Amino acid sequence: MSAETFPVEAGHIMAFARAVGDFNPVYHDAKAAASTEVGGIIAPPTFVQASAQYDPDYPLRPRPGMTWFGSGRTPSGLISESSASEKSESSGGGGGGTGLHAEQHYEYHRPLRAGEVLSVSTRAGESWEKQGRRGGLLQFREAITEYRGQDGELVVTARSVGVRTGQTVKEA
Amino acid sequence: MALSSKDLSVGDVHESLVVDNLTRTQIVQYAGASGDYNPIHTDEVFATQVAGYPSVFAHGMLTMGMTARMLTDYVGDGRLTKFGGRFTSQVWPGDTLTATATVTSVEQGGGAPIANFDVVTTNQSGVVVFSGAATARLD
């Protein structure tokens, strides 16, 4: 699942650019951005990742009526209070191993501008397995996401590779 | 603002300090902006007691986003045509990261000239945390 539409808002771009430590005015100052080559506020290169905000089923955001796996009264919402005093046996939040982001690749077809509403479609790519050096058996899964503009034209193509590890990854 | 093909040669290096002493607050800030609230990044109790890590650690995409800043400051706004790579090691609170682009080719092509870059981000111990490549349109 992913977002179907992604409204690209100036305030969201500003907050995202701040979070990656990028204070380039082209991401927050409409007046300054107007005098640049791109002529207005654009989104930084990795911004489309934030389309997760518009995915109604995004699992890494607490959702109403769903148990969140982060800490509250107990170290994990998935551990009941009665068993919380015992040491947790599970390693990794979603049960078993840990899902991590292995690769991310973008193709930019044109600048992405504040005010656009993108349509988003994601399809599965390849999947493969590898014996890991640090994390046991590694299962890789690729996803390709196309972000299209108002006229259906491609704006950004994203290819991500996720990896599920058999155990918690040890520090390098 | 953008780079000119006349000024670029294969092997040219551009380097930038992209974060000095990464804070847990910046990681949380990235979680809020990106929407990825995975508690391995945002929740020290969960990260240490449940997931078994020494602390929370940064989203790979935060490292990539900080690395992108080095690139766009170098090649100009809206000039990247490709950017990608692998997350090769975790980034922890307190880390200091340096991102480096090295010109691997400059192509004159039919239309606008383009440059290809190797992109590497390392931590304060010299460990590579992100390794990839980028392509940009030049003047």
Boltz contact constraints between the chains, C-beta under 6 A:
constraints:
  - contact:
      token1: [A, 15]
      token2: [B, 33]
      max_distance: 6.0
  - contact:
      token1: [A, 16]
      token2: [B, 33]
      max_distance: 6.0
  - contact:
      token1: [A, 19]
      token2: [B, 29]
      max_distance: 6.0
  - contact:
      token1: [A, 19]
      token2: [B, 30]
      max_distance: 6.0
  - contact:
      token1: [A, 19]
      token2: [B, 33]
      max_distance: 6.0
  - contact:
      token1: [A, 20]
      token2: [B, 65]
      max_distance: 6.0
  - contact:
      token1: [A, 20]
      token2: [B, 66]
      max_distance: 6.0
  - contact:
      token1: [A, 21]
      token2: [B, 19]
      max_distance: 6.0
  - contact:
      token1: [A, 21]
      token2: [B, 66]
      max_distance: 6.0
  - contact:
      token1: [A, 22]
      token2: [B, 69]
      max_distance: 6.0
  - contact:
      token1: [A, 26]
      token2: [B, 77]
      max_distance: 6.0
  - contact:
      token1: [A, 36]
      token2: [B, 77]
      max_distance: 6.0
  - contact:
      token1: [A, 38]
      token2: [B, 77]
      max_distance: 6.0
  - contact:
      token1: [A, 38]
      token2: [B, 78]
      max_distance: 6.0
  - contact:
      token1: [A, 42]
      token2: [B, 78]
      max_distance: 6.0
  - contact:
      token1: [A, 44]
      token2: [B, 68]
      max_distance: 6.0
  - contact:
      token1: [A, 45]
      token2: [B, 68]
      max_distance: 6.0
  - contact:
      token1: [A, 45]
      token2: [B, 80]
      max_distance: 6.0
  - contact:
      token1: [A, 45]
      token2: [B, 83]
      max_distance: 6.0
  - contact:
      token1: [A, 46]
      token2: [B, 61]
      max_distance: 6.0
  - contact:
      token1: [A, 46]
      token2: [B, 64]
      max_distance: 6.0
  - contact:
      token1: [A, 46]
      token2: [B, 65]
      max_distance: 6.0
  - contact:
      token1: [A, 46]
      token2: [B, 68]
      max_distance: 6.0
  - contact:
      token1: [A, 49]
      token2: [B, 34]
      max_distance: 6.0
  - contact:
      token1: [A, 49]
      token2: [B, 61]
      max_distance: 6.0
  - contact:
      token1: [A, 50]
      token2: [B, 34]
      max_distance: 6.0
  - contact:
      token1: [A, 50]
      token2: [B, 35]
      max_distance: 6.0
  - contact:
      token1: [A, 52]
      token2: [B, 35]
      max_distance: 6.0
  - contact:
      token1: [A, 53]
      token2: [B, 35]
      max_distance: 6.0
  - contact:
      token1: [A, 60]
      token2: [B, 36]
      max_distance: 6.0
  - contact:
      token1: [A, 60]
      token2: [B, 37]
      max_distance: 6.0
  - contact:
      token1: [A, 60]
      token2: [B, 38]
      max_distance: 6.0
  - contact:
      token1: [A, 61]
      token2: [B, 35]
      max_distance: 6.0
  - contact:
      token1: [A, 61]
      token2: [B, 37]
      max_distance: 6.0
  - contact:
      token1: [A, 70]
      token2: [B, 39]
      max_distance: 6.0
  - contact:
      token1: [A, 70]
      token2: [B, 43]
      max_distance: 6.0
  - contact:
      token1: [A, 70]
      token2: [B, 46]
      max_distance: 6.0
  - contact:
      token1: [A, 71]
      token2: [B, 43]
      max_distance: 6.0
  - contact:
      token1: [A, 71]
      token2: [B, 45]
      max_distance: 6.0
  - contact:
      token1: [A, 71]
      token2: [B, 46]
      max_distance: 6.0
  - contact:
      token1: [A, 75]
      token2: [B, 45]
      max_distance: 6.0
  - contact:
      token1: [A, 75]
      token2: [B, 46]
      max_distance: 6.0
  - contact:
      token1: [A, 75]
      token2: [B, 49]
      max_distance: 6.0
  - contact:
      token1: [A, 75]
      token2: [B, 50]
      max_distance: 6.0
  - contact:
      token1: [A, 76]
      token2: [B, 46]
      max_distance: 6.0
  - contact:
      token1: [A, 76]
      token2: [B, 50]
      max_distance: 6.0
  - contact:
      token1: [A, 88]
      token2: [B, 50]
      max_distance: 6.0
  - contact:
      token1: [A, 91]
      token2: [B, 52]
      max_distance: 6.0
  - contact:
      token1: [A, 92]
      token2: [B, 51]
      max_distance: 6.0
  - contact:
      token1: [A, 93]
      token2: [B, 51]
      max_distance: 6.0
  - contact:
      token1: [A, 101]
      token2: [B, 60]
      max_distance: 6.0
  - contact:
      token1: [A, 101]
      token2: [B, 87]
      max_distance: 6.0
  - contact:
      token1: [A, 103]
      token2: [B, 86]
      max_distance: 6.0
  - contact:
      token1: [A, 104]
      token2: [B, 64]
      max_distance: 6.0
  - contact:
      token1: [A, 105]
      token2: [B, 84]
      max_distance: 6.0
  - contact:
      token1: [A, 106]
      token2: [B, 83]
      max_distance: 6.0
  - contact:
      token1: [A, 107]
      token2: [B, 82]
      max_distance: 6.0
  - contact:
      token1: [A, 108]
      token2: [B, 80]
      max_distance: 6.0
  - contact:
      token1: [A, 108]
      token2: [B, 81]
      max_distance: 6.0
  - contact:
      token1: [A, 111]
      token2: [B, 78]
      max_distance: 6.0
  - contact:
      token1: [A, 168]
      token2: [B, 52]
      max_distance: 6.0
  - contact:
      token1: [A, 172]
      token2: [B, 89]
      max_distance: 6.0
  - contact:
      token1: [A, 172]
      token2: [B, 127]
      max_distance: 6.0
